[in-house]
Amino acid sequence: MSFEDLPPNWPSMSLRNPDLAADVVDLVVSHRDRLSNSLSLLLCDHLGCMIQPVTINGMKWGCTDPERQRPFDMLGPLMDEEQFAEISGVVVAIAHRQPRVRMSDHEWARTARSRLDRLGLDLFGCFVAHSRGVLMIPDGLETRRADAS
């Protein structure tokens, strides 16, 4: 998966497509963001087209669930702003140096799903953007872990 695979009309295409979403994550999440532990939220409209990316640098991945909720909860007031009223879905990108999906990435994906659902937003996909590419975080593990708790 690479931003080099993006078709010219990608801005008008739906990020509900996981292959396209991964390529857009690769484009949007810079190398610097990947080295500085960033969380990117790609805000999308009802068609799944990206409206605006939001990136927060300096994240602490091994934190508690309430701490993981904060970046997603900030979307609530943002959705009250007229220019963001059309947000209906989000692609989540967790950026770090490790070229793998870690357990903390699954925990972030679980929190993202829960908090976005609470806000009435669809989660189009969760990805890890690392120094060598982009990996999708599969749905199953965070669900199984939540059920086991």
Chimera marker file (.cmm) of the C-alpha trace (Angstrom):
<marker_set name="trace">
<marker id="1" x="0.000" y="0.000" z="0.000" r="1" g="1" b="0" radius="0.5"/>
<marker id="2" x="1.397" y="3.335" z="-1.029" r="1" g="1" b="0" radius="0.5"/>
<marker id="3" x="0.275" y="6.835" z="-1.890" r="1" g="1" b="0" radius="0.5"/>
<marker id="4" x="1.876" y="6.216" z="-5.292" r="1" g="1" b="0" radius="0.5"/>
<marker id="5" x="-1.069" y="3.872" z="-6.018" r="1" g="1" b="0" radius="0.5"/>
<marker id="6" x="-3.639" y="6.667" z="-5.647" r="1" g="1" b="0" radius="0.5"/>
<marker id="7" x="-5.732" y="7.421" z="-8.724" r="1" g="1" b="0" radius="0.5"/>
<marker id="8" x="-5.913" y="11.078" z="-9.785" r="1" g="1" b="0" radius="0.5"/>
<marker id="9" x="-9.555" y="11.361" z="-8.671" r="1" g="1" b="0" radius="0.5"/>
<marker id="10" x="-8.982" y="9.944" z="-5.167" r="1" g="1" b="0" radius="0.5"/>
<marker id="11" x="-10.363" y="13.057" z="-3.384" r="1" g="1" b="0" radius="0.5"/>
<marker id="12" x="-13.802" y="12.239" z="-4.800" r="1" g="1" b="0" radius="0.5"/>
<marker id="13" x="-13.597" y="8.539" z="-3.833" r="1" g="1" b="0" radius="0.5"/>
<marker id="14" x="-14.855" y="6.866" z="-0.664" r="1" g="1" b="0" radius="0.5"/>
<marker id="15" x="-12.430" y="5.983" z="2.104" r="1" g="1" b="0" radius="0.5"/>
<marker id="16" x="-14.822" y="3.190" z="3.056" r="1" g="1" b="0" radius="0.5"/>
<marker id="17" x="-12.630" y="1.220" z="0.646" r="1" g="1" b="0" radius="0.5"/>
<marker id="18" x="-9.799" y="-0.045" z="2.904" r="1" g="1" b="0" radius="0.5"/>
<marker id="19" x="-7.186" y="-0.192" z="0.124" r="1" g="1" b="0" radius="0.5"/>
<marker id="20" x="-7.872" y="3.404" z="-0.871" r="1" g="1" b="0" radius="0.5"/>
<marker id="21" x="-7.979" y="4.481" z="2.792" r="1" g="1" b="0" radius="0.5"/>
<marker id="22" x="-4.554" y="2.902" z="3.403" r="1" g="1" b="0" radius="0.5"/>
<marker id="23" x="-3.078" y="4.734" z="0.424" r="1" g="1" b="0" radius="0.5"/>
<marker id="24" x="-4.569" y="8.040" z="1.603" r="1" g="1" b="0" radius="0.5"/>
<marker id="25" x="-3.175" y="7.426" z="5.109" r="1" g="1" b="0" radius="0.5"/>
<marker id="26" x="0.228" y="6.888" z="3.476" r="1" g="1" b="0" radius="0.5"/>
<marker id="27" x="-0.153" y="10.252" z="1.707" r="1" g="1" b="0" radius="0.5"/>
<marker id="28" x="-1.515" y="12.249" z="4.665" r="1" g="1" b="0" radius="0.5"/>
<marker id="29" x="0.682" y="10.938" z="7.494" r="1" g="1" b="0" radius="0.5"/>
<marker id="30" x="4.130" y="12.433" z="6.936" r="1" g="1" b="0" radius="0.5"/>
<marker id="31" x="7.436" y="10.786" z="7.773" r="1" g="1" b="0" radius="0.5"/>
<marker id="32" x="7.850" y="13.301" z="10.614" r="1" g="1" b="0" radius="0.5"/>
<marker id="33" x="4.416" y="12.348" z="11.997" r="1" g="1" b="0" radius="0.5"/>
<marker id="34" x="5.432" y="8.682" z="11.926" r="1" g="1" b="0" radius="0.5"/>
<marker id="35" x="8.565" y="9.435" z="13.930" r="1" g="1" b="0" radius="0.5"/>
<marker id="36" x="6.727" y="11.577" z="16.492" r="1" g="1" b="0" radius="0.5"/>
<marker id="37" x="3.935" y="9.174" z="17.542" r="1" g="1" b="0" radius="0.5"/>
<marker id="38" x="1.016" y="10.935" z="15.931" r="1" g="1" b="0" radius="0.5"/>
<marker id="39" x="-2.681" y="10.195" z="15.754" r="1" g="1" b="0" radius="0.5"/>
<marker id="40" x="-4.408" y="11.280" z="12.545" r="1" g="1" b="0" radius="0.5"/>
<marker id="41" x="-8.161" y="11.406" z="12.128" r="1" g="1" b="0" radius="0.5"/>
<marker id="42" x="-9.270" y="11.662" z="8.509" r="1" g="1" b="0" radius="0.5"/>
<marker id="43" x="-12.703" y="13.258" z="8.718" r="1" g="1" b="0" radius="0.5"/>
<marker id="44" x="-15.078" y="12.128" z="5.957" r="1" g="1" b="0" radius="0.5"/>
<marker id="45" x="-18.489" y="13.109" z="4.637" r="1" g="1" b="0" radius="0.5"/>
<marker id="46" x="-21.533" y="10.858" z="4.111" r="1" g="1" b="0" radius="0.5"/>
<marker id="47" x="-20.050" y="9.610" z="0.819" r="1" g="1" b="0" radius="0.5"/>
<marker id="48" x="-16.822" y="8.647" z="2.566" r="1" g="1" b="0" radius="0.5"/>
<marker id="49" x="-14.760" y="11.401" z="0.923" r="1" g="1" b="0" radius="0.5"/>
<marker id="50" x="-12.133" y="13.031" z="3.114" r="1" g="1" b="0" radius="0.5"/>
<marker id="51" x="-13.083" y="16.542" z="4.224" r="1" g="1" b="0" radius="0.5"/>
<marker id="52" x="-10.150" y="17.299" z="6.501" r="1" g="1" b="0" radius="0.5"/>
<marker id="53" x="-7.320" y="15.439" z="8.247" r="1" g="1" b="0" radius="0.5"/>
<marker id="54" x="-6.539" y="16.291" z="11.872" r="1" g="1" b="0" radius="0.5"/>
<marker id="55" x="-3.176" y="15.233" z="13.344" r="1" g="1" b="0" radius="0.5"/>
<marker id="56" x="-2.029" y="15.255" z="16.956" r="1" g="1" b="0" radius="0.5"/>
<marker id="57" x="1.689" y="14.676" z="17.564" r="1" g="1" b="0" radius="0.5"/>
<marker id="58" x="3.436" y="13.363" z="20.655" r="1" g="1" b="0" radius="0.5"/>
<marker id="59" x="0.862" y="10.724" z="21.608" r="1" g="1" b="0" radius="0.5"/>
<marker id="60" x="1.513" y="8.279" z="24.455" r="1" g="1" b="0" radius="0.5"/>
<marker id="61" x="0.324" y="4.924" z="23.136" r="1" g="1" b="0" radius="0.5"/>
<marker id="62" x="0.502" y="2.917" z="26.365" r="1" g="1" b="0" radius="0.5"/>
<marker id="63" x="-2.088" y="4.965" z="28.245" r="1" g="1" b="0" radius="0.5"/>
<marker id="64" x="-5.386" y="4.287" z="29.986" r="1" g="1" b="0" radius="0.5"/>
<marker id="65" x="-8.752" y="4.060" z="28.243" r="1" g="1" b="0" radius="0.5"/>
<marker id="66" x="-9.932" y="7.487" z="29.552" r="1" g="1" b="0" radius="0.5"/>
<marker id="67" x="-6.740" y="9.041" z="28.122" r="1" g="1" b="0" radius="0.5"/>
<marker id="68" x="-7.348" y="7.283" z="24.780" r="1" g="1" b="0" radius="0.5"/>
<marker id="69" x="-10.895" y="8.691" z="24.674" r="1" g="1" b="0" radius="0.5"/>
<marker id="70" x="-9.841" y="12.360" z="24.719" r="1" g="1" b="0" radius="0.5"/>
<marker id="71" x="-8.798" y="12.788" z="21.054" r="1" g="1" b="0" radius="0.5"/>
<marker id="72" x="-12.081" y="11.255" z="19.879" r="1" g="1" b="0" radius="0.5"/>
<marker id="73" x="-14.230" y="13.203" z="22.322" r="1" g="1" b="0" radius="0.5"/>
<marker id="74" x="-12.846" y="16.468" z="20.924" r="1" g="1" b="0" radius="0.5"/>
<marker id="75" x="-14.719" y="15.659" z="17.707" r="1" g="1" b="0" radius="0.5"/>
<marker id="76" x="-18.058" y="16.334" z="19.432" r="1" g="1" b="0" radius="0.5"/>
<marker id="77" x="-17.602" y="20.107" z="19.733" r="1" g="1" b="0" radius="0.5"/>
<marker id="78" x="-15.901" y="20.178" z="16.325" r="1" g="1" b="0" radius="0.5"/>
<marker id="79" x="-18.999" y="18.641" z="14.717" r="1" g="1" b="0" radius="0.5"/>
<marker id="80" x="-21.022" y="21.578" z="16.063" r="1" g="1" b="0" radius="0.5"/>
<marker id="81" x="-19.020" y="23.908" z="13.799" r="1" g="1" b="0" radius="0.5"/>
<marker id="82" x="-20.865" y="24.598" z="10.541" r="1" g="1" b="0" radius="0.5"/>
<marker id="83" x="-17.965" y="23.598" z="8.271" r="1" g="1" b="0" radius="0.5"/>
<marker id="84" x="-17.716" y="20.187" z="9.952" r="1" g="1" b="0" radius="0.5"/>
<marker id="85" x="-21.443" y="19.448" z="10.285" r="1" g="1" b="0" radius="0.5"/>
<marker id="86" x="-21.271" y="17.017" z="7.366" r="1" g="1" b="0" radius="0.5"/>
<marker id="87" x="-18.784" y="14.657" z="9.047" r="1" g="1" b="0" radius="0.5"/>
<marker id="88" x="-20.202" y="11.152" z="9.132" r="1" g="1" b="0" radius="0.5"/>
<marker id="89" x="-17.133" y="8.929" z="9.270" r="1" g="1" b="0" radius="0.5"/>
<marker id="90" x="-13.490" y="8.785" z="10.267" r="1" g="1" b="0" radius="0.5"/>
<marker id="91" x="-10.361" y="6.909" z="9.231" r="1" g="1" b="0" radius="0.5"/>
<marker id="92" x="-7.920" y="6.551" z="12.134" r="1" g="1" b="0" radius="0.5"/>
<marker id="93" x="-4.155" y="6.411" z="11.608" r="1" g="1" b="0" radius="0.5"/>
<marker id="94" x="-1.806" y="5.559" z="14.461" r="1" g="1" b="0" radius="0.5"/>
<marker id="95" x="1.722" y="6.554" z="13.508" r="1" g="1" b="0" radius="0.5"/>
<marker id="96" x="4.861" y="5.194" z="15.113" r="1" g="1" b="0" radius="0.5"/>
<marker id="97" x="8.238" y="3.737" z="14.160" r="1" g="1" b="0" radius="0.5"/>
<marker id="98" x="7.471" y="0.036" z="14.676" r="1" g="1" b="0" radius="0.5"/>
<marker id="99" x="6.609" y="-1.776" z="11.399" r="1" g="1" b="0" radius="0.5"/>
<marker id="100" x="3.911" y="-3.891" z="13.040" r="1" g="1" b="0" radius="0.5"/>
<marker id="101" x="0.519" y="-3.691" z="14.725" r="1" g="1" b="0" radius="0.5"/>
<marker id="102" x="1.048" y="-3.684" z="18.489" r="1" g="1" b="0" radius="0.5"/>
<marker id="103" x="-1.372" y="-4.570" z="21.278" r="1" g="1" b="0" radius="0.5"/>
<marker id="104" x="-1.678" y="-0.862" z="22.157" r="1" g="1" b="0" radius="0.5"/>
<marker id="105" x="-2.733" y="-0.199" z="18.540" r="1" g="1" b="0" radius="0.5"/>
<marker id="106" x="-5.579" y="-2.688" z="18.993" r="1" g="1" b="0" radius="0.5"/>
<marker id="107" x="-6.575" y="-0.909" z="22.207" r="1" g="1" b="0" radius="0.5"/>
<marker id="108" x="-6.637" y="2.439" z="20.380" r="1" g="1" b="0" radius="0.5"/>
<marker id="109" x="-8.761" y="0.878" z="17.606" r="1" g="1" b="0" radius="0.5"/>
<marker id="110" x="-11.211" y="-0.470" z="20.195" r="1" g="1" b="0" radius="0.5"/>
<marker id="111" x="-11.458" y="2.946" z="21.871" r="1" g="1" b="0" radius="0.5"/>
<marker id="112" x="-11.887" y="4.655" z="18.483" r="1" g="1" b="0" radius="0.5"/>
<marker id="113" x="-14.736" y="2.338" z="17.545" r="1" g="1" b="0" radius="0.5"/>
<marker id="114" x="-16.475" y="2.874" z="20.894" r="1" g="1" b="0" radius="0.5"/>
<marker id="115" x="-16.109" y="6.664" z="21.018" r="1" g="1" b="0" radius="0.5"/>
<marker id="116" x="-16.985" y="7.267" z="17.369" r="1" g="1" b="0" radius="0.5"/>
<marker id="117" x="-20.046" y="5.061" z="17.753" r="1" g="1" b="0" radius="0.5"/>
<marker id="118" x="-21.063" y="7.177" z="20.755" r="1" g="1" b="0" radius="0.5"/>
<marker id="119" x="-20.765" y="10.292" z="18.556" r="1" g="1" b="0" radius="0.5"/>
<marker id="120" x="-22.820" y="8.682" z="15.778" r="1" g="1" b="0" radius="0.5"/>
<marker id="121" x="-19.821" y="8.480" z="13.427" r="1" g="1" b="0" radius="0.5"/>
<marker id="122" x="-18.742" y="5.494" z="11.365" r="1" g="1" b="0" radius="0.5"/>
<marker id="123" x="-15.213" y="4.151" z="11.704" r="1" g="1" b="0" radius="0.5"/>
<marker id="124" x="-14.097" y="3.438" z="8.146" r="1" g="1" b="0" radius="0.5"/>
<marker id="125" x="-10.865" y="1.790" z="9.274" r="1" g="1" b="0" radius="0.5"/>
<marker id="126" x="-7.895" y="1.900" z="11.625" r="1" g="1" b="0" radius="0.5"/>
<marker id="127" x="-4.349" y="1.801" z="10.319" r="1" g="1" b="0" radius="0.5"/>
<marker id="128" x="-0.787" y="1.886" z="11.590" r="1" g="1" b="0" radius="0.5"/>
<marker id="129" x="1.469" y="4.214" z="9.604" r="1" g="1" b="0" radius="0.5"/>
<marker id="130" x="5.077" y="3.272" z="10.295" r="1" g="1" b="0" radius="0.5"/>
<marker id="131" x="8.425" y="4.212" z="8.784" r="1" g="1" b="0" radius="0.5"/>
<marker id="132" x="8.116" y="1.677" z="5.949" r="1" g="1" b="0" radius="0.5"/>
<marker id="133" x="4.426" y="1.746" z="5.084" r="1" g="1" b="0" radius="0.5"/>
<marker id="134" x="0.852" y="1.331" z="6.300" r="1" g="1" b="0" radius="0.5"/>
<marker id="135" x="-0.850" y="-1.672" z="7.916" r="1" g="1" b="0" radius="0.5"/>
<marker id="136" x="-4.546" y="-2.186" z="8.558" r="1" g="1" b="0" radius="0.5"/>
<marker id="137" x="-5.512" y="-3.017" z="12.138" r="1" g="1" b="0" radius="0.5"/>
<marker id="138" x="-7.896" y="-5.975" z="11.823" r="1" g="1" b="0" radius="0.5"/>
<marker id="139" x="-11.301" y="-5.674" z="13.500" r="1" g="1" b="0" radius="0.5"/>
<marker id="140" x="-11.356" y="-8.966" z="15.361" r="1" g="1" b="0" radius="0.5"/>
<marker id="141" x="-8.732" y="-8.658" z="18.095" r="1" g="1" b="0" radius="0.5"/>
<marker id="142" x="-10.019" y="-5.500" z="19.761" r="1" g="1" b="0" radius="0.5"/>
<marker id="143" x="-13.524" y="-7.001" z="19.819" r="1" g="1" b="0" radius="0.5"/>
<marker id="144" x="-12.331" y="-10.266" z="21.356" r="1" g="1" b="0" radius="0.5"/>
<marker id="145" x="-10.270" y="-8.419" z="23.972" r="1" g="1" b="0" radius="0.5"/>
<marker id="146" x="-13.230" y="-6.233" z="24.934" r="1" g="1" b="0" radius="0.5"/>
<marker id="147" x="-15.462" y="-9.308" z="25.269" r="1" g="1" b="0" radius="0.5"/>
<marker id="148" x="-12.862" y="-11.060" z="27.445" r="1" g="1" b="0" radius="0.5"/>
<marker id="149" x="-12.732" y="-8.156" z="29.921" r="1" g="1" b="0" radius="0.5"/>
<link id1="1" id2="2" r="1" g="1" b="0" radius="0.2"/>
<link id1="2" id2="3" r="1" g="1" b="0" radius="0.2"/>
<link id1="3" id2="4" r="1" g="1" b="0" radius="0.2"/>
<link id1="4" id2="5" r="1" g="1" b="0" radius="0.2"/>
<link id1="5" id2="6" r="1" g="1" b="0" radius="0.2"/>
<link id1="6" id2="7" r="1" g="1" b="0" radius="0.2"/>
<link id1="7" id2="8" r="1" g="1" b="0" radius="0.2"/>
<link id1="8" id2="9" r="1" g="1" b="0" radius="0.2"/>
<link id1="9" id2="10" r="1" g="1" b="0" radius="0.2"/>
<link id1="10" id2="11" r="1" g="1" b="0" radius="0.2"/>
<link id1="11" id2="12" r="1" g="1" b="0" radius="0.2"/>
<link id1="12" id2="13" r="1" g="1" b="0" radius="0.2"/>
<link id1="13" id2="14" r="1" g="1" b="0" radius="0.2"/>
<link id1="14" id2="15" r="1" g="1" b="0" radius="0.2"/>
<link id1="15" id2="16" r="1" g="1" b="0" radius="0.2"/>
<link id1="16" id2="17" r="1" g="1" b="0" radius="0.2"/>
<link id1="17" id2="18" r="1" g="1" b="0" radius="0.2"/>
<link id1="18" id2="19" r="1" g="1" b="0" radius="0.2"/>
<link id1="19" id2="20" r="1" g="1" b="0" radius="0.2"/>
<link id1="20" id2="21" r="1" g="1" b="0" radius="0.2"/>
<link id1="21" id2="22" r="1" g="1" b="0" radius="0.2"/>
<link id1="22" id2="23" r="1" g="1" b="0" radius="0.2"/>
<link id1="23" id2="24" r="1" g="1" b="0" radius="0.2"/>
<link id1="24" id2="25" r="1" g="1" b="0" radius="0.2"/>
<link id1="25" id2="26" r="1" g="1" b="0" radius="0.2"/>
<link id1="26" id2="27" r="1" g="1" b="0" radius="0.2"/>
<link id1="27" id2="28" r="1" g="1" b="0" radius="0.2"/>
<link id1="28" id2="29" r="1" g="1" b="0" radius="0.2"/>
<link id1="29" id2="30" r="1" g="1" b="0" radius="0.2"/>
<link id1="30" id2="31" r="1" g="1" b="0" radius="0.2"/>
<link id1="31" id2="32" r="1" g="1" b="0" radius="0.2"/>
<link id1="32" id2="33" r="1" g="1" b="0" radius="0.2"/>
<link id1="33" id2="34" r="1" g="1" b="0" radius="0.2"/>
<link id1="34" id2="35" r="1" g="1" b="0" radius="0.2"/>
<link id1="35" id2="36" r="1" g="1" b="0" radius="0.2"/>
<link id1="36" id2="37" r="1" g="1" b="0" radius="0.2"/>
<link id1="37" id2="38" r="1" g="1" b="0" radius="0.2"/>
<link id1="38" id2="39" r="1" g="1" b="0" radius="0.2"/>
<link id1="39" id2="40" r="1" g="1" b="0" radius="0.2"/>
<link id1="40" id2="41" r="1" g="1" b="0" radius="0.2"/>
<link id1="41" id2="42" r="1" g="1" b="0" radius="0.2"/>
<link id1="42" id2="43" r="1" g="1" b="0" radius="0.2"/>
<link id1="43" id2="44" r="1" g="1" b="0" radius="0.2"/>
<link id1="44" id2="45" r="1" g="1" b="0" radius="0.2"/>
<link id1="45" id2="46" r="1" g="1" b="0" radius="0.2"/>
<link id1="46" id2="47" r="1" g="1" b="0" radius="0.2"/>
<link id1="47" id2="48" r="1" g="1" b="0" radius="0.2"/>
<link id1="48" id2="49" r="1" g="1" b="0" radius="0.2"/>
<link id1="49" id2="50" r="1" g="1" b="0" radius="0.2"/>
<link id1="50" id2="51" r="1" g="1" b="0" radius="0.2"/>
<link id1="51" id2="52" r="1" g="1" b="0" radius="0.2"/>
<link id1="52" id2="53" r="1" g="1" b="0" radius="0.2"/>
<link id1="53" id2="54" r="1" g="1" b="0" radius="0.2"/>
<link id1="54" id2="55" r="1" g="1" b="0" radius="0.2"/>
<link id1="55" id2="56" r="1" g="1" b="0" radius="0.2"/>
<link id1="56" id2="57" r="1" g="1" b="0" radius="0.2"/>
<link id1="57" id2="58" r="1" g="1" b="0" radius="0.2"/>
<link id1="58" id2="59" r="1" g="1" b="0" radius="0.2"/>
<link id1="59" id2="60" r="1" g="1" b="0" radius="0.2"/>
<link id1="60" id2="61" r="1" g="1" b="0" radius="0.2"/>
<link id1="61" id2="62" r="1" g="1" b="0" radius="0.2"/>
<link id1="62" id2="63" r="1" g="1" b="0" radius="0.2"/>
<link id1="63" id2="64" r="1" g="1" b="0" radius="0.2"/>
<link id1="64" id2="65" r="1" g="1" b="0" radius="0.2"/>
<link id1="65" id2="66" r="1" g="1" b="0" radius="0.2"/>
<link id1="66" id2="67" r="1" g="1" b="0" radius="0.2"/>
<link id1="67" id2="68" r="1" g="1" b="0" radius="0.2"/>
<link id1="68" id2="69" r="1" g="1" b="0" radius="0.2"/>
<link id1="69" id2="70" r="1" g="1" b="0" radius="0.2"/>
<link id1="70" id2="71" r="1" g="1" b="0" radius="0.2"/>
<link id1="71" id2="72" r="1" g="1" b="0" radius="0.2"/>
<link id1="72" id2="73" r="1" g="1" b="0" radius="0.2"/>
<link id1="73" id2="74" r="1" g="1" b="0" radius="0.2"/>
<link id1="74" id2="75" r="1" g="1" b="0" radius="0.2"/>
<link id1="75" id2="76" r="1" g="1" b="0" radius="0.2"/>
<link id1="76" id2="77" r="1" g="1" b="0" radius="0.2"/>
<link id1="77" id2="78" r="1" g="1" b="0" radius="0.2"/>
<link id1="78" id2="79" r="1" g="1" b="0" radius="0.2"/>
<link id1="79" id2="80" r="1" g="1" b="0" radius="0.2"/>
<link id1="80" id2="81" r="1" g="1" b="0" radius="0.2"/>
<link id1="81" id2="82" r="1" g="1" b="0" radius="0.2"/>
<link id1="82" id2="83" r="1" g="1" b="0" radius="0.2"/>
<link id1="83" id2="84" r="1" g="1" b="0" radius="0.2"/>
<link id1="84" id2="85" r="1" g="1" b="0" radius="0.2"/>
<link id1="85" id2="86" r="1" g="1" b="0" radius="0.2"/>
<link id1="86" id2="87" r="1" g="1" b="0" radius="0.2"/>
<link id1="87" id2="88" r="1" g="1" b="0" radius="0.2"/>
<link id1="88" id2="89" r="1" g="1" b="0" radius="0.2"/>
<link id1="89" id2="90" r="1" g="1" b="0" radius="0.2"/>
<link id1="90" id2="91" r="1" g="1" b="0" radius="0.2"/>
<link id1="91" id2="92" r="1" g="1" b="0" radius="0.2"/>
<link id1="92" id2="93" r="1" g="1" b="0" radius="0.2"/>
<link id1="93" id2="94" r="1" g="1" b="0" radius="0.2"/>
<link id1="94" id2="95" r="1" g="1" b="0" radius="0.2"/>
<link id1="95" id2="96" r="1" g="1" b="0" radius="0.2"/>
<link id1="96" id2="97" r="1" g="1" b="0" radius="0.2"/>
<link id1="97" id2="98" r="1" g="1" b="0" radius="0.2"/>
<link id1="98" id2="99" r="1" g="1" b="0" radius="0.2"/>
<link id1="99" id2="100" r="1" g="1" b="0" radius="0.2"/>
<link id1="100" id2="101" r="1" g="1" b="0" radius="0.2"/>
<link id1="101" id2="102" r="1" g="1" b="0" radius="0.2"/>
<link id1="102" id2="103" r="1" g="1" b="0" radius="0.2"/>
<link id1="103" id2="104" r="1" g="1" b="0" radius="0.2"/>
<link id1="104" id2="105" r="1" g="1" b="0" radius="0.2"/>
<link id1="105" id2="106" r="1" g="1" b="0" radius="0.2"/>
<link id1="106" id2="107" r="1" g="1" b="0" radius="0.2"/>
<link id1="107" id2="108" r="1" g="1" b="0" radius="0.2"/>
<link id1="108" id2="109" r="1" g="1" b="0" radius="0.2"/>
<link id1="109" id2="110" r="1" g="1" b="0" radius="0.2"/>
<link id1="110" id2="111" r="1" g="1" b="0" radius="0.2"/>
<link id1="111" id2="112" r="1" g="1" b="0" radius="0.2"/>
<link id1="112" id2="113" r="1" g="1" b="0" radius="0.2"/>
<link id1="113" id2="114" r="1" g="1" b="0" radius="0.2"/>
<link id1="114" id2="115" r="1" g="1" b="0" radius="0.2"/>
<link id1="115" id2="116" r="1" g="1" b="0" radius="0.2"/>
<link id1="116" id2="117" r="1" g="1" b="0" radius="0.2"/>
<link id1="117" id2="118" r="1" g="1" b="0" radius="0.2"/>
<link id1="118" id2="119" r="1" g="1" b="0" radius="0.2"/>
<link id1="119" id2="120" r="1" g="1" b="0" radius="0.2"/>
<link id1="120" id2="121" r="1" g="1" b="0" radius="0.2"/>
<link id1="121" id2="122" r="1" g="1" b="0" radius="0.2"/>
<link id1="122" id2="123" r="1" g="1" b="0" radius="0.2"/>
<link id1="123" id2="124" r="1" g="1" b="0" radius="0.2"/>
<link id1="124" id2="125" r="1" g="1" b="0" radius="0.2"/>
<link id1="125" id2="126" r="1" g="1" b="0" radius="0.2"/>
<link id1="126" id2="127" r="1" g="1" b="0" radius="0.2"/>
<link id1="127" id2="128" r="1" g="1" b="0" radius="0.2"/>
<link id1="128" id2="129" r="1" g="1" b="0" radius="0.2"/>
<link id1="129" id2="130" r="1" g="1" b="0" radius="0.2"/>
<link id1="130" id2="131" r="1" g="1" b="0" radius="0.2"/>
<link id1="131" id2="132" r="1" g="1" b="0" radius="0.2"/>
<link id1="132" id2="133" r="1" g="1" b="0" radius="0.2"/>
<link id1="133" id2="134" r="1" g="1" b="0" radius="0.2"/>
<link id1="134" id2="135" r="1" g="1" b="0" radius="0.2"/>
<link id1="135" id2="136" r="1" g="1" b="0" radius="0.2"/>
<link id1="136" id2="137" r="1" g="1" b="0" radius="0.2"/>
<link id1="137" id2="138" r="1" g="1" b="0" radius="0.2"/>
<link id1="138" id2="139" r="1" g="1" b="0" radius="0.2"/>
<link id1="139" id2="140" r="1" g="1" b="0" radius="0.2"/>
<link id1="140" id2="141" r="1" g="1" b="0" radius="0.2"/>
<link id1="141" id2="142" r="1" g="1" b="0" radius="0.2"/>
<link id1="142" id2="143" r="1" g="1" b="0" radius="0.2"/>
<link id1="143" id2="144" r="1" g="1" b="0" radius="0.2"/>
<link id1="144" id2="145" r="1" g="1" b="0" radius="0.2"/>
<link id1="145" id2="146" r="1" g="1" b="0" radius="0.2"/>
<link id1="146" id2="147" r="1" g="1" b="0" radius="0.2"/>
<link id1="147" id2="148" r="1" g="1" b="0" radius="0.2"/>
<link id1="148" id2="149" r="1" g="1" b="0" radius="0.2"/>
</marker_set>
